[in-house]
């Protein structure tokens, strides 16, 4: 089973992307380098709470 998560830009704090992640056996937060349209650059987006 997969769970929906929101990805947040740490610089402007905008919630830009949604993705899914595996629920079982994964307790770490997801971090992906994505393009932020508000900052107009690539930043390391992190999973929100």
ModelCIF file with pLDDT and N, C-alpha, C, O atoms, coordinates in Angstrom:
data_MODEL
#
_entry.id   MODEL 
#
_entity.id                         1 
_entity.type                       polymer 
_entity.pdbx_number_of_molecules   1 
#
_entity_poly.entity_id                      1 
_entity_poly.type                           'polypeptide(L)' 
_entity_poly.nstd_linkage                   no 
_entity_poly.nstd_monomer                   no 
_entity_poly.pdbx_seq_one_letter_code       
;(UNK)(UNK)(UNK)(UNK)(UNK)(UNK)(UNK)(UNK)(UNK)(UNK)(UNK)(UNK)(UNK)(UNK)(UNK)(UNK)
(UNK)(UNK)(UNK)(UNK)(UNK)(UNK)(UNK)(UNK)(UNK)(UNK)(UNK)(UNK)(UNK)(UNK)(UNK)(UNK)
(UNK)(UNK)(UNK)(UNK)(UNK)(UNK)(UNK)(UNK)(UNK)(UNK)(UNK)(UNK)(UNK)(UNK)(UNK)(UNK)
(UNK)
;
_entity_poly.pdbx_seq_one_letter_code_can   XXXXXXXXXXXXXXXXXXXXXXXXXXXXXXXXXXXXXXXXXXXXXXXXX 
_entity_poly.pdbx_strand_id                 A 
#
loop_
_entity_poly_seq.entity_id 
_entity_poly_seq.num 
_entity_poly_seq.mon_id 
_entity_poly_seq.hetero 
1 1  UNK n 
1 2  UNK n 
1 3  UNK n 
1 4  UNK n 
1 5  UNK n 
1 6  UNK n 
1 7  UNK n 
1 8  UNK n 
1 9  UNK n 
1 10 UNK n 
1 11 UNK n 
1 12 UNK n 
1 13 UNK n 
1 14 UNK n 
1 15 UNK n 
1 16 UNK n 
1 17 UNK n 
1 18 UNK n 
1 19 UNK n 
1 20 UNK n 
1 21 UNK n 
1 22 UNK n 
1 23 UNK n 
1 24 UNK n 
1 25 UNK n 
1 26 UNK n 
1 27 UNK n 
1 28 UNK n 
1 29 UNK n 
1 30 UNK n 
1 31 UNK n 
1 32 UNK n 
1 33 UNK n 
1 34 UNK n 
1 35 UNK n 
1 36 UNK n 
1 37 UNK n 
1 38 UNK n 
1 39 UNK n 
1 40 UNK n 
1 41 UNK n 
1 42 UNK n 
1 43 UNK n 
1 44 UNK n 
1 45 UNK n 
1 46 UNK n 
1 47 UNK n 
1 48 UNK n 
1 49 UNK n 
#
_struct_asym.id          A 
_struct_asym.entity_id   1 
#
loop_
_ma_qa_metric.id 
_ma_qa_metric.mode 
_ma_qa_metric.name 
_ma_qa_metric.software_group_id 
_ma_qa_metric.type 
1 global pLDDT . pLDDT 
2 local  pLDDT . pLDDT 
#
_ma_qa_metric_global.metric_id      1 
_ma_qa_metric_global.metric_value   90.57 
_ma_qa_metric_global.model_id       1 
_ma_qa_metric_global.ordinal_id     1 
#
loop_
_ma_qa_metric_local.label_asym_id 
_ma_qa_metric_local.label_comp_id 
_ma_qa_metric_local.label_seq_id 
_ma_qa_metric_local.metric_id 
_ma_qa_metric_local.metric_value 
_ma_qa_metric_local.model_id 
_ma_qa_metric_local.ordinal_id 
A UNK 1  2 85.00 1 1  
A UNK 2  2 88.00 1 2  
A UNK 3  2 89.00 1 3  
A UNK 4  2 93.00 1 4  
A UNK 5  2 93.00 1 5  
A UNK 6  2 94.00 1 6  
A UNK 7  2 95.00 1 7  
A UNK 8  2 95.00 1 8  
A UNK 9  2 94.00 1 9  
A UNK 10 2 91.00 1 10 
A UNK 11 2 92.00 1 11 
A UNK 12 2 93.00 1 12 
A UNK 13 2 91.00 1 13 
A UNK 14 2 92.00 1 14 
A UNK 15 2 92.00 1 15 
A UNK 16 2 89.00 1 16 
A UNK 17 2 94.00 1 17 
A UNK 18 2 94.00 1 18 
A UNK 19 2 92.00 1 19 
A UNK 20 2 92.00 1 20 
A UNK 21 2 90.00 1 21 
A UNK 22 2 87.00 1 22 
A UNK 23 2 84.00 1 23 
A UNK 24 2 84.00 1 24 
A UNK 25 2 78.00 1 25 
A UNK 26 2 75.00 1 26 
A UNK 27 2 77.00 1 27 
A UNK 28 2 86.00 1 28 
A UNK 29 2 88.00 1 29 
A UNK 30 2 89.00 1 30 
A UNK 31 2 92.00 1 31 
A UNK 32 2 93.00 1 32 
A UNK 33 2 95.00 1 33 
A UNK 34 2 94.00 1 34 
A UNK 35 2 95.00 1 35 
A UNK 36 2 94.00 1 36 
A UNK 37 2 92.00 1 37 
A UNK 38 2 93.00 1 38 
A UNK 39 2 92.00 1 39 
A UNK 40 2 94.00 1 40 
A UNK 41 2 94.00 1 41 
A UNK 42 2 95.00 1 42 
A UNK 43 2 94.00 1 43 
A UNK 44 2 95.00 1 44 
A UNK 45 2 94.00 1 45 
A UNK 46 2 94.00 1 46 
A UNK 47 2 93.00 1 47 
A UNK 48 2 90.00 1 48 
A UNK 49 2 79.00 1 49 
#
loop_
_atom_site.group_PDB 
_atom_site.id 
_atom_site.type_symbol 
_atom_site.label_atom_id 
_atom_site.label_alt_id 
_atom_site.label_comp_id 
_atom_site.label_asym_id 
_atom_site.label_entity_id 
_atom_site.label_seq_id 
_atom_site.pdbx_PDB_ins_code 
_atom_site.Cartn_x 
_atom_site.Cartn_y 
_atom_site.Cartn_z 
_atom_site.occupancy 
_atom_site.B_iso_or_equiv 
_atom_site.pdbx_formal_charge 
_atom_site.auth_seq_id 
_atom_site.auth_comp_id 
_atom_site.auth_asym_id 
_atom_site.auth_atom_id 
_atom_site.pdbx_PDB_model_num 
ATOM 1   N N  . UNK A 1 1  ? 0.838  -1.187 0.000   1.00 85.00 ? 1  UNK A N  1 
ATOM 2   C CA . UNK A 1 1  ? 0.000  0.000  0.000   1.00 85.00 ? 1  UNK A CA 1 
ATOM 3   C C  . UNK A 1 1  ? 0.884  1.251  0.000   1.00 85.00 ? 1  UNK A C  1 
ATOM 4   O O  . UNK A 1 1  ? 1.930  1.274  0.648   1.00 85.00 ? 1  UNK A O  1 
ATOM 5   N N  . UNK A 1 2  ? 0.468  2.271  -0.714  1.00 88.00 ? 2  UNK A N  1 
ATOM 6   C CA . UNK A 1 2  ? 1.238  3.503  -0.815  1.00 88.00 ? 2  UNK A CA 1 
ATOM 7   C C  . UNK A 1 2  ? 0.465  4.664  -0.181  1.00 88.00 ? 2  UNK A C  1 
ATOM 8   O O  . UNK A 1 2  ? -0.765 4.649  -0.120  1.00 88.00 ? 2  UNK A O  1 
ATOM 9   N N  . UNK A 1 3  ? 1.206  5.661  0.286   1.00 89.00 ? 3  UNK A N  1 
ATOM 10  C CA . UNK A 1 3  ? 0.633  6.804  0.989   1.00 89.00 ? 3  UNK A CA 1 
ATOM 11  C C  . UNK A 1 3  ? 0.971  8.084  0.228   1.00 89.00 ? 3  UNK A C  1 
ATOM 12  O O  . UNK A 1 3  ? 2.100  8.244  -0.236  1.00 89.00 ? 3  UNK A O  1 
ATOM 13  N N  . UNK A 1 4  ? 0.000  9.007  0.092   1.00 93.00 ? 4  UNK A N  1 
ATOM 14  C CA . UNK A 1 4  ? 0.245  10.284 -0.563  1.00 93.00 ? 4  UNK A CA 1 
ATOM 15  C C  . UNK A 1 4  ? 1.014  11.199 0.382   1.00 93.00 ? 4  UNK A C  1 
ATOM 16  O O  . UNK A 1 4  ? 0.694  11.277 1.568   1.00 93.00 ? 4  UNK A O  1 
ATOM 17  N N  . UNK A 1 5  ? 2.028  11.892 -0.137  1.00 93.00 ? 5  UNK A N  1 
ATOM 18  C CA . UNK A 1 5  ? 2.794  12.848 0.650   1.00 93.00 ? 5  UNK A CA 1 
ATOM 19  C C  . UNK A 1 5  ? 2.952  14.147 -0.142  1.00 93.00 ? 5  UNK A C  1 
ATOM 20  O O  . UNK A 1 5  ? 2.973  14.137 -1.372  1.00 93.00 ? 5  UNK A O  1 
ATOM 21  N N  . UNK A 1 6  ? 3.064  15.261 0.578   1.00 94.00 ? 6  UNK A N  1 
ATOM 22  C CA . UNK A 1 6  ? 3.298  16.565 -0.025  1.00 94.00 ? 6  UNK A CA 1 
ATOM 23  C C  . UNK A 1 6  ? 4.777  16.899 0.089   1.00 94.00 ? 6  UNK A C  1 
ATOM 24  O O  . UNK A 1 6  ? 5.413  16.585 1.096   1.00 94.00 ? 6  UNK A O  1 
ATOM 25  N N  . UNK A 1 7  ? 5.327  17.538 -0.945  1.00 95.00 ? 7  UNK A N  1 
ATOM 26  C CA . UNK A 1 7  ? 6.714  17.975 -0.923  1.00 95.00 ? 7  UNK A CA 1 
ATOM 27  C C  . UNK A 1 7  ? 6.745  19.489 -0.791  1.00 95.00 ? 7  UNK A C  1 
ATOM 28  O O  . UNK A 1 7  ? 6.047  20.198 -1.517  1.00 95.00 ? 7  UNK A O  1 
ATOM 29  N N  . UNK A 1 8  ? 7.568  19.987 0.151   1.00 95.00 ? 8  UNK A N  1 
ATOM 30  C CA . UNK A 1 8  ? 7.622  21.412 0.465   1.00 95.00 ? 8  UNK A CA 1 
ATOM 31  C C  . UNK A 1 8  ? 9.006  21.955 0.160   1.00 95.00 ? 8  UNK A C  1 
ATOM 32  O O  . UNK A 1 8  ? 10.016 21.327 0.475   1.00 95.00 ? 8  UNK A O  1 
ATOM 33  N N  . UNK A 1 9  ? 9.043  23.125 -0.456  1.00 94.00 ? 9  UNK A N  1 
ATOM 34  C CA . UNK A 1 9  ? 10.299 23.829 -0.700  1.00 94.00 ? 9  UNK A CA 1 
ATOM 35  C C  . UNK A 1 9  ? 10.756 24.465 0.620   1.00 94.00 ? 9  UNK A C  1 
ATOM 36  O O  . UNK A 1 9  ? 9.978  25.189 1.242   1.00 94.00 ? 9  UNK A O  1 
ATOM 37  N N  . UNK A 1 10 ? 11.991 24.216 1.061   1.00 91.00 ? 10 UNK A N  1 
ATOM 38  C CA . UNK A 1 10 ? 12.438 24.772 2.347   1.00 91.00 ? 10 UNK A CA 1 
ATOM 39  C C  . UNK A 1 10 ? 12.707 26.279 2.313   1.00 91.00 ? 10 UNK A C  1 
ATOM 40  O O  . UNK A 1 10 ? 12.752 26.912 3.368   1.00 91.00 ? 10 UNK A O  1 
ATOM 41  N N  . UNK A 1 11 ? 12.885 26.862 1.134   1.00 92.00 ? 11 UNK A N  1 
ATOM 42  C CA . UNK A 1 11 ? 13.189 28.293 1.043   1.00 92.00 ? 11 UNK A CA 1 
ATOM 43  C C  . UNK A 1 11 ? 11.936 29.165 1.082   1.00 92.00 ? 11 UNK A C  1 
ATOM 44  O O  . UNK A 1 11 ? 11.869 30.116 1.861   1.00 92.00 ? 11 UNK A O  1 
ATOM 45  N N  . UNK A 1 12 ? 10.943 28.850 0.248   1.00 93.00 ? 12 UNK A N  1 
ATOM 46  C CA . UNK A 1 12 ? 9.733  29.682 0.205   1.00 93.00 ? 12 UNK A CA 1 
ATOM 47  C C  . UNK A 1 12 ? 8.545  29.025 0.911   1.00 93.00 ? 12 UNK A C  1 
ATOM 48  O O  . UNK A 1 12 ? 7.489  29.644 1.042   1.00 93.00 ? 12 UNK A O  1 
ATOM 49  N N  . UNK A 1 13 ? 8.704  27.784 1.365   1.00 91.00 ? 13 UNK A N  1 
ATOM 50  C CA . UNK A 1 13 ? 7.694  27.025 2.110   1.00 91.00 ? 13 UNK A CA 1 
ATOM 51  C C  . UNK A 1 13 ? 6.406  26.774 1.321   1.00 91.00 ? 13 UNK A C  1 
ATOM 52  O O  . UNK A 1 13 ? 5.336  26.620 1.910   1.00 91.00 ? 13 UNK A O  1 
ATOM 53  N N  . UNK A 1 14 ? 6.510  26.734 0.003   1.00 92.00 ? 14 UNK A N  1 
ATOM 54  C CA . UNK A 1 14 ? 5.328  26.434 -0.803  1.00 92.00 ? 14 UNK A CA 1 
ATOM 55  C C  . UNK A 1 14 ? 5.228  24.926 -1.028  1.00 92.00 ? 14 UNK A C  1 
ATOM 56  O O  . UNK A 1 14 ? 6.235  24.236 -1.183  1.00 92.00 ? 14 UNK A O  1 
ATOM 57  N N  . UNK A 1 15 ? 4.007  24.442 -1.041  1.00 92.00 ? 15 UNK A N  1 
ATOM 58  C CA . UNK A 1 15 ? 3.749  23.017 -1.265  1.00 92.00 ? 15 UNK A CA 1 
ATOM 59  C C  . UNK A 1 15 ? 3.530  22.815 -2.760  1.00 92.00 ? 15 UNK A C  1 
ATOM 60  O O  . UNK A 1 15 ? 2.434  23.041 -3.273  1.00 92.00 ? 15 UNK A O  1 
ATOM 61  N N  . UNK A 1 16 ? 4.585  22.388 -3.453  1.00 89.00 ? 16 UNK A N  1 
ATOM 62  C CA . UNK A 1 16 ? 4.562  22.347 -4.908  1.00 89.00 ? 16 UNK A CA 1 
ATOM 63  C C  . UNK A 1 16 ? 4.159  21.006 -5.489  1.00 89.00 ? 16 UNK A C  1 
ATOM 64  O O  . UNK A 1 16 ? 3.465  20.971 -6.505  1.00 89.00 ? 16 UNK A O  1 
ATOM 65  N N  . UNK A 1 17 ? 4.563  19.916 -4.891  1.00 94.00 ? 17 UNK A N  1 
ATOM 66  C CA . UNK A 1 17 ? 4.408  18.604 -5.509  1.00 94.00 ? 17 UNK A CA 1 
ATOM 67  C C  . UNK A 1 17 ? 3.750  17.614 -4.561  1.00 94.00 ? 17 UNK A C  1 
ATOM 68  O O  . UNK A 1 17 ? 3.874  17.719 -3.341  1.00 94.00 ? 17 UNK A O  1 
ATOM 69  N N  . UNK A 1 18 ? 3.044  16.644 -5.150  1.00 94.00 ? 18 UNK A N  1 
ATOM 70  C CA . UNK A 1 18 ? 2.549  15.494 -4.405  1.00 94.00 ? 18 UNK A CA 1 
ATOM 71  C C  . UNK A 1 18 ? 3.140  14.247 -5.036  1.00 94.00 ? 18 UNK A C  1 
ATOM 72  O O  . UNK A 1 18 ? 3.373  14.200 -6.244  1.00 94.00 ? 18 UNK A O  1 
ATOM 73  N N  . UNK A 1 19 ? 3.379  13.246 -4.219  1.00 92.00 ? 19 UNK A N  1 
ATOM 74  C CA . UNK A 1 19 ? 3.903  11.979 -4.698  1.00 92.00 ? 19 UNK A CA 1 
ATOM 75  C C  . UNK A 1 19 ? 3.437  10.890 -3.745  1.00 92.00 ? 19 UNK A C  1 
ATOM 76  O O  . UNK A 1 19 ? 2.761  11.176 -2.757  1.00 92.00 ? 19 UNK A O  1 
ATOM 77  N N  . UNK A 1 20 ? 3.786  9.662  -4.030  1.00 92.00 ? 20 UNK A N  1 
ATOM 78  C CA . UNK A 1 20 ? 3.430  8.560  -3.149  1.00 92.00 ? 20 UNK A CA 1 
ATOM 79  C C  . UNK A 1 20 ? 4.693  7.898  -2.635  1.00 92.00 ? 20 UNK A C  1 
ATOM 80  O O  . UNK A 1 20 ? 5.742  7.947  -3.277  1.00 92.00 ? 20 UNK A O  1 
ATOM 81  N N  . UNK A 1 21 ? 4.580  7.279  -1.468  1.00 90.00 ? 21 UNK A N  1 
ATOM 82  C CA . UNK A 1 21 ? 5.704  6.529  -0.932  1.00 90.00 ? 21 UNK A CA 1 
ATOM 83  C C  . UNK A 1 21 ? 5.197  5.275  -0.242  1.00 90.00 ? 21 UNK A C  1 
ATOM 84  O O  . UNK A 1 21 ? 4.054  5.216  0.210   1.00 90.00 ? 21 UNK A O  1 
ATOM 85  N N  . UNK A 1 22 ? 6.053  4.284  -0.169  1.00 87.00 ? 22 UNK A N  1 
ATOM 86  C CA . UNK A 1 22 ? 5.728  3.004  0.427   1.00 87.00 ? 22 UNK A CA 1 
ATOM 87  C C  . UNK A 1 22 ? 5.558  3.174  1.937   1.00 87.00 ? 22 UNK A C  1 
ATOM 88  O O  . UNK A 1 22 ? 6.395  3.805  2.582   1.00 87.00 ? 22 UNK A O  1 
ATOM 89  N N  . UNK A 1 23 ? 4.495  2.624  2.503   1.00 84.00 ? 23 UNK A N  1 
ATOM 90  C CA . UNK A 1 23 ? 4.186  2.795  3.913   1.00 84.00 ? 23 UNK A CA 1 
ATOM 91  C C  . UNK A 1 23 ? 5.012  1.838  4.777   1.00 84.00 ? 23 UNK A C  1 
ATOM 92  O O  . UNK A 1 23 ? 5.524  2.238  5.822   1.00 84.00 ? 23 UNK A O  1 
ATOM 93  N N  . UNK A 1 24 ? 5.141  0.612  4.362   1.00 84.00 ? 24 UNK A N  1 
ATOM 94  C CA . UNK A 1 24 ? 5.763  -0.416 5.195   1.00 84.00 ? 24 UNK A CA 1 
ATOM 95  C C  . UNK A 1 24 ? 7.277  -0.286 5.251   1.00 84.00 ? 24 UNK A C  1 
ATOM 96  O O  . UNK A 1 24 ? 7.935  -0.185 4.216   1.00 84.00 ? 24 UNK A O  1 
ATOM 97  N N  . UNK A 1 25 ? 7.831  -0.288 6.467   1.00 78.00 ? 25 UNK A N  1 
ATOM 98  C CA . UNK A 1 25 ? 9.265  -0.366 6.658   1.00 78.00 ? 25 UNK A CA 1 
ATOM 99  C C  . UNK A 1 25 ? 10.070 0.861  6.298   1.00 78.00 ? 25 UNK A C  1 
ATOM 100 O O  . UNK A 1 25 ? 11.295 0.770  6.213   1.00 78.00 ? 25 UNK A O  1 
ATOM 101 N N  . UNK A 1 26 ? 9.443  2.005  6.082   1.00 75.00 ? 26 UNK A N  1 
ATOM 102 C CA . UNK A 1 26 ? 10.179 3.204  5.712   1.00 75.00 ? 26 UNK A CA 1 
ATOM 103 C C  . UNK A 1 26 ? 9.786  4.332  6.653   1.00 75.00 ? 26 UNK A C  1 
ATOM 104 O O  . UNK A 1 26 ? 8.704  4.905  6.519   1.00 75.00 ? 26 UNK A O  1 
ATOM 105 N N  . UNK A 1 27 ? 10.662 4.657  7.610   1.00 77.00 ? 27 UNK A N  1 
ATOM 106 C CA . UNK A 1 27 ? 10.336 5.695  8.581   1.00 77.00 ? 27 UNK A CA 1 
ATOM 107 C C  . UNK A 1 27 ? 11.052 7.011  8.297   1.00 77.00 ? 27 UNK A C  1 
ATOM 108 O O  . UNK A 1 27 ? 10.831 7.991  9.009   1.00 77.00 ? 27 UNK A O  1 
ATOM 109 N N  . UNK A 1 28 ? 11.908 7.057  7.267   1.00 86.00 ? 28 UNK A N  1 
ATOM 110 C CA . UNK A 1 28 ? 12.623 8.292  6.958   1.00 86.00 ? 28 UNK A CA 1 
ATOM 111 C C  . UNK A 1 28 ? 11.776 9.186  6.059   1.00 86.00 ? 28 UNK A C  1 
ATOM 112 O O  . UNK A 1 28 ? 10.897 8.715  5.336   1.00 86.00 ? 28 UNK A O  1 
ATOM 113 N N  . UNK A 1 29 ? 12.055 10.476 6.119   1.00 88.00 ? 29 UNK A N  1 
ATOM 114 C CA . UNK A 1 29 ? 11.328 11.432 5.278   1.00 88.00 ? 29 UNK A CA 1 
ATOM 115 C C  . UNK A 1 29 ? 11.942 11.491 3.893   1.00 88.00 ? 29 UNK A C  1 
ATOM 116 O O  . UNK A 1 29 ? 13.156 11.380 3.726   1.00 88.00 ? 29 UNK A O  1 
ATOM 117 N N  . UNK A 1 30 ? 11.094 11.667 2.919   1.00 89.00 ? 30 UNK A N  1 
ATOM 118 C CA . UNK A 1 30 ? 11.495 11.714 1.524   1.00 89.00 ? 30 UNK A CA 1 
ATOM 119 C C  . UNK A 1 30 ? 12.106 13.076 1.203   1.00 89.00 ? 30 UNK A C  1 
ATOM 120 O O  . UNK A 1 30 ? 11.559 14.104 1.600   1.00 89.00 ? 30 UNK A O  1 
ATOM 121 N N  . UNK A 1 31 ? 13.244 13.095 0.480   1.00 92.00 ? 31 UNK A N  1 
ATOM 122 C CA . UNK A 1 31 ? 13.881 14.331 0.035   1.00 92.00 ? 31 UNK A CA 1 
ATOM 123 C C  . UNK A 1 31 ? 14.267 14.180 -1.430  1.00 92.00 ? 31 UNK A C  1 
ATOM 124 O O  . UNK A 1 31 ? 15.032 13.283 -1.786  1.00 92.00 ? 31 UNK A O  1 
ATOM 125 N N  . UNK A 1 32 ? 13.738 15.057 -2.279  1.00 93.00 ? 32 UNK A N  1 
ATOM 126 C CA . UNK A 1 32 ? 13.984 14.990 -3.717  1.00 93.00 ? 32 UNK A CA 1 
ATOM 127 C C  . UNK A 1 32 ? 14.322 16.396 -4.221  1.00 93.00 ? 32 UNK A C  1 
ATOM 128 O O  . UNK A 1 32 ? 13.696 17.376 -3.818  1.00 93.00 ? 32 UNK A O  1 
ATOM 129 N N  . UNK A 1 33 ? 15.307 16.480 -5.096  1.00 95.00 ? 33 UNK A N  1 
ATOM 130 C CA . UNK A 1 33 ? 15.644 17.755 -5.723  1.00 95.00 ? 33 UNK A CA 1 
ATOM 131 C C  . UNK A 1 33 ? 14.652 18.021 -6.852  1.00 95.00 ? 33 UNK A C  1 
ATOM 132 O O  . UNK A 1 33 ? 14.597 17.272 -7.828  1.00 95.00 ? 33 UNK A O  1 
ATOM 133 N N  . UNK A 1 34 ? 13.868 19.091 -6.714  1.00 94.00 ? 34 UNK A N  1 
ATOM 134 C CA . UNK A 1 34 ? 12.837 19.448 -7.687  1.00 94.00 ? 34 UNK A CA 1 
ATOM 135 C C  . UNK A 1 34 ? 12.927 20.933 -8.004  1.00 94.00 ? 34 UNK A C  1 
ATOM 136 O O  . UNK A 1 34 ? 13.562 21.701 -7.282  1.00 94.00 ? 34 UNK A O  1 
ATOM 137 N N  . UNK A 1 35 ? 12.277 21.323 -9.101  1.00 95.00 ? 35 UNK A N  1 
ATOM 138 C CA . UNK A 1 35 ? 12.230 22.733 -9.489  1.00 95.00 ? 35 UNK A CA 1 
ATOM 139 C C  . UNK A 1 35 ? 11.095 23.431 -8.753  1.00 95.00 ? 35 UNK A C  1 
ATOM 140 O O  . UNK A 1 35 ? 9.959  22.955 -8.758  1.00 95.00 ? 35 UNK A O  1 
ATOM 141 N N  . UNK A 1 36 ? 11.401 24.554 -8.125  1.00 94.00 ? 36 UNK A N  1 
ATOM 142 C CA . UNK A 1 36 ? 10.382 25.358 -7.441  1.00 94.00 ? 36 UNK A CA 1 
ATOM 143 C C  . UNK A 1 36 ? 10.019 26.539 -8.333  1.00 94.00 ? 36 UNK A C  1 
ATOM 144 O O  . UNK A 1 36 ? 10.875 27.380 -8.609  1.00 94.00 ? 36 UNK A O  1 
ATOM 145 N N  . UNK A 1 37 ? 8.772  26.624 -8.789  1.00 92.00 ? 37 UNK A N  1 
ATOM 146 C CA . UNK A 1 37 ? 8.378  27.732 -9.664  1.00 92.00 ? 37 UNK A CA 1 
ATOM 147 C C  . UNK A 1 37 ? 8.384  29.098 -8.969  1.00 92.00 ? 37 UNK A C  1 
ATOM 148 O O  . UNK A 1 37 ? 8.567  30.119 -9.632  1.00 92.00 ? 37 UNK A O  1 
ATOM 149 N N  . UNK A 1 38 ? 8.189  29.134 -7.664  1.00 93.00 ? 38 UNK A N  1 
ATOM 150 C CA . UNK A 1 38 ? 8.198  30.409 -6.947  1.00 93.00 ? 38 UNK A CA 1 
ATOM 151 C C  . UNK A 1 38 ? 9.617  30.940 -6.772  1.00 93.00 ? 38 UNK A C  1 
ATOM 152 O O  . UNK A 1 38 ? 9.860  32.135 -6.939  1.00 93.00 ? 38 UNK A O  1 
ATOM 153 N N  . UNK A 1 39 ? 10.558 30.048 -6.433  1.00 92.00 ? 39 UNK A N  1 
ATOM 154 C CA . UNK A 1 39 ? 11.966 30.447 -6.268  1.00 92.00 ? 39 UNK A CA 1 
ATOM 155 C C  . UNK A 1 39 ? 12.680 30.537 -7.612  1.00 92.00 ? 39 UNK A C  1 
ATOM 156 O O  . UNK A 1 39 ? 13.705 31.207 -7.731  1.00 92.00 ? 39 UNK A O  1 
ATOM 157 N N  . UNK A 1 40 ? 12.144 29.871 -8.610  1.00 94.00 ? 40 UNK A N  1 
ATOM 158 C CA . UNK A 1 40 ? 12.694 29.809 -9.960  1.00 94.00 ? 40 UNK A CA 1 
ATOM 159 C C  . UNK A 1 40 ? 14.076 29.147 -9.985  1.00 94.00 ? 40 UNK A C  1 
ATOM 160 O O  . UNK A 1 40 ? 14.967 29.574 -10.718 1.00 94.00 ? 40 UNK A O  1 
ATOM 161 N N  . UNK A 1 41 ? 14.238 28.089 -9.165  1.00 94.00 ? 41 UNK A N  1 
ATOM 162 C CA . UNK A 1 41 ? 15.480 27.328 -9.152  1.00 94.00 ? 41 UNK A CA 1 
ATOM 163 C C  . UNK A 1 41 ? 15.223 25.939 -8.568  1.00 94.00 ? 41 UNK A C  1 
ATOM 164 O O  . UNK A 1 41 ? 14.147 25.671 -8.033  1.00 94.00 ? 41 UNK A O  1 
ATOM 165 N N  . UNK A 1 42 ? 16.206 25.074 -8.674  1.00 95.00 ? 42 UNK A N  1 
ATOM 166 C CA . UNK A 1 42 ? 16.114 23.727 -8.129  1.00 95.00 ? 42 UNK A CA 1 
ATOM 167 C C  . UNK A 1 42 ? 16.484 23.751 -6.653  1.00 95.00 ? 42 UNK A C  1 
ATOM 168 O O  . UNK A 1 42 ? 17.526 24.288 -6.278  1.00 95.00 ? 42 UNK A O  1 
ATOM 169 N N  . UNK A 1 43 ? 15.622 23.163 -5.808  1.00 94.00 ? 43 UNK A N  1 
ATOM 170 C CA . UNK A 1 43 ? 15.886 23.071 -4.377  1.00 94.00 ? 43 UNK A CA 1 
ATOM 171 C C  . UNK A 1 43 ? 15.569 21.653 -3.912  1.00 94.00 ? 43 UNK A C  1 
ATOM 172 O O  . UNK A 1 43 ? 14.906 20.893 -4.618  1.00 94.00 ? 43 UNK A O  1 
ATOM 173 N N  . UNK A 1 44 ? 16.042 21.309 -2.736  1.00 95.00 ? 44 UNK A N  1 
ATOM 174 C CA . UNK A 1 44 ? 15.805 20.000 -2.158  1.00 95.00 ? 44 UNK A CA 1 
ATOM 175 C C  . UNK A 1 44 ? 14.455 20.032 -1.444  1.00 95.00 ? 44 UNK A C  1 
ATOM 176 O O  . UNK A 1 44 ? 14.354 20.550 -0.332  1.00 95.00 ? 44 UNK A O  1 
ATOM 177 N N  . UNK A 1 45 ? 13.433 19.489 -2.070  1.00 94.00 ? 45 UNK A N  1 
ATOM 178 C CA . UNK A 1 45 ? 12.086 19.449 -1.501  1.00 94.00 ? 45 UNK A CA 1 
ATOM 179 C C  . UNK A 1 45 ? 11.994 18.320 -0.488  1.00 94.00 ? 45 UNK A C  1 
ATOM 180 O O  . UNK A 1 45 ? 12.502 17.223 -0.721  1.00 94.00 ? 45 UNK A O  1 
ATOM 181 N N  . UNK A 1 46 ? 11.342 18.594 0.640   1.00 94.00 ? 46 UNK A N  1 
ATOM 182 C CA . UNK A 1 46 ? 11.220 17.604 1.708   1.00 94.00 ? 46 UNK A CA 1 
ATOM 183 C C  . UNK A 1 46 ? 9.770  17.252 1.952   1.00 94.00 ? 46 UNK A C  1 
ATOM 184 O O  . UNK A 1 46 ? 8.865  18.040 1.678   1.00 94.00 ? 46 UNK A O  1 
ATOM 185 N N  . UNK A 1 47 ? 9.566  16.058 2.471   1.00 93.00 ? 47 UNK A N  1 
ATOM 186 C CA . UNK A 1 47 ? 8.213  15.586 2.796   1.00 93.00 ? 47 UNK A CA 1 
ATOM 187 C C  . UNK A 1 47 ? 7.665  16.364 3.982   1.00 93.00 ? 47 UNK A C  1 
ATOM 188 O O  . UNK A 1 47 ? 8.374  16.581 4.965   1.00 93.00 ? 47 UNK A O  1 
ATOM 189 N N  . UNK A 1 48 ? 6.408  16.784 3.897   1.00 90.00 ? 48 UNK A N  1 
ATOM 190 C CA . UNK A 1 48 ? 5.778  17.519 4.994   1.00 90.00 ? 48 UNK A CA 1 
ATOM 191 C C  . UNK A 1 48 ? 5.273  16.559 6.061   1.00 90.00 ? 48 UNK A C  1 
ATOM 192 O O  . UNK A 1 48 ? 5.219  15.347 5.851   1.00 90.00 ? 48 UNK A O  1 
ATOM 193 N N  . UNK A 1 49 ? 4.907  17.118 7.204   1.00 79.00 ? 49 UNK A N  1 
ATOM 194 C CA . UNK A 1 49 ? 4.390  16.303 8.305   1.00 79.00 ? 49 UNK A CA 1 
ATOM 195 C C  . UNK A 1 49 ? 2.978  15.858 8.042   1.00 79.00 ? 49 UNK A C  1 
ATOM 196 O O  . UNK A 1 49 ? 2.386  15.162 8.868   1.00 79.00 ? 49 UNK A O  1 
#
